[in-house]
Amino acid sequence: MKTCLLIAGGRLDKTFAGLFCKTNSFDKLIAVDSGLKAVKELGLIPDMVVGDFDSVELDILEEFRKIPYIIWDIHDPEKNETDTELALRKAAAWGCTQITLLGATGGRFDHMLANVFLLYGCLQRGIEACMIDRQNKIFLIEEEYHFFRKNQWGKYISFLPLLGKIEGITLEGFCYPLTDYTLDVASSRCISNELSGEEGKIRFTSGIAICVESKDETADNWTG
């Protein structure tokens, strides 16, 4: 498995991000446009920088330009794709099968929502991709997924439909179980569920589920 970390220009808790980068390793690191500032603050060196650089300070660009092995993928600001979409394409072209996005949440809601839908493109390519921040881990599920308490990002597990309704949902090992339930796009039925034991499972017959593992802002700081 070839892994990649993308650091985008959304809101980023530097304390959390620093600890996350210290406790996790990746084969490739891509800085996405203004995410280059966060990369600098975290003391990291990217393998590639992708973007139009319309929101990056000139001195930061000049500093990283001096590093010869960084690949620069530069685009015109007037383009059809976001910088994050272009970066995901580069990671896929590198053969990465697991992609983690930092800085893809917070900030502008339109960018954050678009990033959730970009996860679907990864799913179609057979790439395991997720967006994370201090409170949330966001990823997509197709057909079936197993959860283990020891690996949970937070206390709560929520499910939302990505493309129309999700049919035949069965939840096992959850505080609020379901059997052959259809989740419509206009429903909040599957928000804030919890595991009842050490593990649980979701399975369904059709649809794509957005899964959010989360915890309240007042919960203890993330530590692993």
N, C-alpha and C positions, 0 to 999 in steps of 0.2 A: 504494500500500500504506500503510495506517494502522497504526502500531505503538504498542504499549503495554508499559510495564514495571510489573509488580506486585511489590511488596516485602512479603513476608509475615513472620510472626513466628517462623520457624524459626531454626536456628543460622546465623549469617552472619559470614563473615570480612570485617571492615570494611576491611582493607587491599585485599583483592581487590575488594570491592564498590565502593570508592571509585575505584579504577583503571578498573573496568568502566564505571562511570557517566560517567567523564571521557572515555572513548574511544568511547562509543556514545551515540547520541541517539534519543529516542523522542517520539512525538507526544503521548502521554498517560502520566501516572504515577499509579498507584493505590496507596495505602498500605492494607495489610490488617491491621486491628486492631493488635496489638502491634508490627507492622512499622513503625508510625508512629515508634517510638523509633529504629529504624535510619534512617529517613528523616531525622529530626532530626540524628542523629550524622553523616550523610553531607552535611548542609547542603543538602538538597533541599526543594522545596515541592511537595506532591502536588496534582493536579487534583481528586482524589476520595479520601475516606477511607471505608472499608467495614468494618463490624464491630459487635460488641456491646460492645466496649471494657471487658470485664471484666478485662482484664490490662494495661491501659495506665495509666501514672501520671497522676494528675489534673493536675499542672503541665504535662505535655506536651500534654494535651488542651486545656487553657486557652490555651496559647501558640498552637496552630494554630487554635483557635476565633476568634482575633482577625483572622485573614486572611480577608477577605470573599469571595473568589472560590472558595474550596475548597467542593466539594460534599460534604455529609455524608450517607451512607447508613447509617442507624442501625437495628440489629436487636435484638430481644429475645434474651438469652442462651439461652433455651429455644426452639430452632428446629430444623428438620429438616436444614439445610444447614450446612456449615462456612463460615466467613468467606471462605475462598479461593474456594469454589464461587460464592458470591454476587458476589465481585469479578470472577471470570471472566465471569459473566453480564453484568455492567455493561460490561466491556470489549467483549464481543460486541455489546451493544446500541449502543455508540458506533460500531460499524462497524469495529473493529480487526480486521485480518486476520493480524497477527503479534503474538504475546504472549510475553514473556519473564518468567519467574518467578524472583526472587531470594528467599532465605529460605524456600524451600519444601522444603528438605531438612534433615537433621540434626534434633536434638530428638526429639520423639515419633514413633516409627516408624509408628503408625497414621495420623497426619496425613500423613506423607511418602508412605506407600503410597496413601492416598486421593488425594493430589495427582497421582500417576502415573495413576490411573484417570480423574481429571478431564481429563487431556490427551485422552482418548478423546472426550469431549464436544466439545472444540475440533475434533478431527479430523472429527467428524461434521458440524460446521458449516462445514467448509472453512477453518478457522483454523489457521495454522502456529503451534504453541505448544511451548515447551521450558522445562525447569527446569534451572538452572545453579548451580553453586557452584565453588569453586576447583579441585576435582578432576574434576568430572563435568558433562556435558551430557546430559540425558535427554529424549528425544522419541520419537514414534511414527512408524512407517512402514507404509504400505499399498501393497502390490504392488511398488514399485521405488524405489530411492534411489541417488544417485551421491555418492561421497565423494572429497574432494580433500585431499591431505596438507597443503597450505598453509592450509587452513581448519579442520583438525582441532583439537578441544578438547584431546586428549591422545593418547598413544601407542596406546592400546588401543581396540578397537571390539567391543562385545558385543551380542548379540541374545537376547532372551527373549520367549516368547509372552505376549500379554496376555489373549486370550480363547480358550483352548483351543490346540490345536496349530497350527503354521504348516506348510503343505504346499508342496512344490515349490521349496524354497530353492535358489537358485544364487548362489554368491559368485564374482565375478571380480575379479582384481587384489588378492587377499588372500593372506597367507602360508599360510593353511589354507583352500584353496578347497573348495567343495561343488557338487554337481550334483544337482538334483531331490531334495533331502533333506527329510525330514519331521522337524521339531523338536517334540518332545513337551513338555508342561508339566513333566514330571519329569526333564528332561535339562539338563545344563550344557554340552552340546556346543559351543555358540556363544559361550562366554565367552572374553574376552581374545584375540581375533584381532587382526591388524595388517595394514595395507596393505603389499603387496610392492613397490609402485612409487609413482608420484605420484597415482594415482587408482584407485578400485575401485567396484564396483557390487553391490548385492544386488537380487534380484528373486524373487518367489514367487507362487504361484497362489492361495493363500487364507490368511486369518488376518491378525492385526495384530501387528507386531513392536515390542517396546520396544527402542530402541537407546540404548546408553550409551557415549558417547565419554569416556574417562577416562585419568587418569595416576596413578601412585603418589604417595603423600603426600610422599615424599622427593625427587620430581622438582623441577626448578627452578620458582620462583614463576611464576604466570601473568602474562603481560606484554601481552596484546593481545586 
